[in-house]
Amino acid sequence: MHTATPRLIPLRIPLATLLVCGAAGVVFAQPHLQALLIYDRAAIDEGEIWRLITGNLVHFSPSHFLYDVVALFVAGALMEIRGYRHFAILCLVSAAMIGATVYVGSPELSVFGGLSGIVMAAFTYACLEGLEETGAWRRLCWVALIFLVIKMSIEMALGSSFESLAEGESPSFVAVPSTHVAGAVTALILFASTRLAGFRKTRS
């Protein structure tokens, strides 16, 4: 009787994850960097386009920072340790997509910050990669994807996130659920594009 050999995961240091989390930590500790990098609609209208991307690194309170950075570390480390590629590209592209989503879809927001949309992108991408594996990990990724879809649906219906709701009546930040959807859609597009590129390469 033949049994499948479990996939061995080599030890990897999640360097890109540590870099992004570290950058968010530096920004959080330096108010002058927060002022320079935060998504500020008025400043963007004046040509400071980088804020569409860098605003994701800015956080408004210690709890906001911890929620996002811990979650991103888990998601990013999962991707890198399991050998899933494109984490750095995913962060950059999803940051731009999130900034554009806020700018176009939420004109009432004068400022925005936080990594939660990128967190959603990383978890979504990791789950999509996991669907191509076998065994318990594949089943877990299916369950996680279903949970993420339900989570985003509830957040869109409520107009808030579970994280901000958990803070009670006076949250230090107000979530923008559309940014979570933007992160997940970015992950789906990037995943599909890498598979399409691989398919074309094998056909050529």
N, C-alpha and C positions, 0 to 999 in steps of 0.2 A: 504493500500500500504506500503510495507516494504522498508525502505531505509537503505543503509549500514552505520554503525556507523563509523565516521572518527577515524583513529588510533590516539590515544593520545600518544605524545612523552614526556616521563618523563624528567625532568631536569637532565642533566648529565654534569659533568665537564670533558672535553676531556683531561684527564691527560697524556695519552701517546702522544698525539699530542703536547701538551705543552712541554713535555720532549724532544721530537725530535727537535722541533723548538728552544727550549732553548739551546740544545746541539750545534746546528748549529750556534746560536748566540755567544756562548762562543768561539767556534772555530774561528769564523770570527774576534772576538776581540783579539785573542791571536795568533800572528804570529808564535810563536814557536810550537803551536799545529797544525797550518796549515802545517808547514814543516814536522811534525811527521806523520800526518794523510793523506795528499794528495795522490791521486793516482799518483805514480811515477814509471814508467815502469822499470827503471833501479834498483830502490830499491826493487821492487817486484821480479825481476829476482834474486836478492841477498837473497831472503827469507823473505822479509817483507810483508807477504801475507795479513795481516790485512788491508793494504791500498786498496785492492780490494773493501772492504766494507766501510771503513771510508772515502775514497775519496769523497763519496757522501755528506759529511758534510762540505766540503771545498768550498768556493766561492771566485771569483776573483775580485769582485768589489761590492760597495754598491748596485748598481742596480741589479746585478746578485743575490745577497743575498736576496734583497727585493722581486724580482719576485718569487723566489723559496719558501721562507719561508711563504709569504702571501698565495700563492697558496696551499702549504702543510697544512697550518693552516685551510684553508677553507675545503679542502678535508678531512683531518683527523677529524676535528670537526664534519663534516657532518656524517662521519662513526660512531663516538663514540656517538654523541647525539642521532642519530637514533637507536642506539643499535646494529649496525653491528659489529660483532666480528672480531678478528684476525688482528687488525690494527698494533700492534707491530710486530707480526710475518710477516705480509706483508712487513713492512719496512725492516726488517732484510733480508728476503729472496730476495726481489727485489733488495736491495743494492748489495747482492752477485751476483745475476744474471746480474745486470748492469755492475759491475766491470769485471765479466768474459766476457761479451759481448764486452766491450772495449778492453780487453786484447787480445781476440782471433780475433775479427773482425776489430780492428783499430790499427794494430801494429805501424802505423806511429805516433800515439799520445804518446808523452813522459809523459805528465801530463794530468789529467782530474779531474774535480770536479763538484759538483752541485746536487741538490735534484730533478731536473725536472723529471727524470725517475721514482722516487718514487712518485712524485705528480701524474704522469700518472697512476701508479699502483693504488693509492688510489682512484682517480676518477673512474677508470674502475671498481674497486671492488664495490664501492658504487653504481654505476649504475647497475651492475649485481645483487646486492642484491635488488635494487629497482624494478627490473623486477618481483620479486616474490610478490610484493604488488599490490594494486588495485588503480583505480582512476587516478587522475591527476598526482600523483607522479610517477606512473608506466609509463605513457605516456611521462613525462618529462625525465625519465631515458632512454627510447628508443631514444628520440631525442638527448640526450647528448651522448649516445654511438655512434650514427651515426656521430655526429659531431667529436668525438674523432677519429674515423676511418678515416674520411676525412682529419682531421688535420694531422694525422700521415702519410697518403699517400702523401699529399702535401709536408710535410717536408722531407720525404724520396726522393721525386722527386727533390726537390730544394737543398737537402744536407744541410739544415739549419732549424732553428725553427722560428716561428713567433716572439718569444721573442727577439732573436738576430737580426732579420731583423728590428724590431722596433727601435733598437738602431742606425740605420743609417749606414753610410759608415765605421765607426770605432768602431765596437762593442767591449765591454770589455770582451766578451767571445764568443766563437764559439760553437754552439750546436752540439751535436752528435745525430742525429735523431734515430739511432738504439737503443739508450738507452731508448727512449720513448716507442719503440716497445717492448723492453725487459721488461719494467715495466708493460705494458698492458698484455703481455703474462703471466708474473708471476701472475698477478691478476686473469687471466682466469684459470690458472692451480690450484691455491690455492682455488678458488671458486668451481671449479669442484671436487677437492679432498675432500672438506668439505661436499659437497652434496653426493658424493659417500660413504663417511664414514657414513653419516647419514642414507643412504639407506641400507647399510649393517647392521647397528645397528638395524633398524626396522625389517629386515628380520630374524635376529638371535633370 
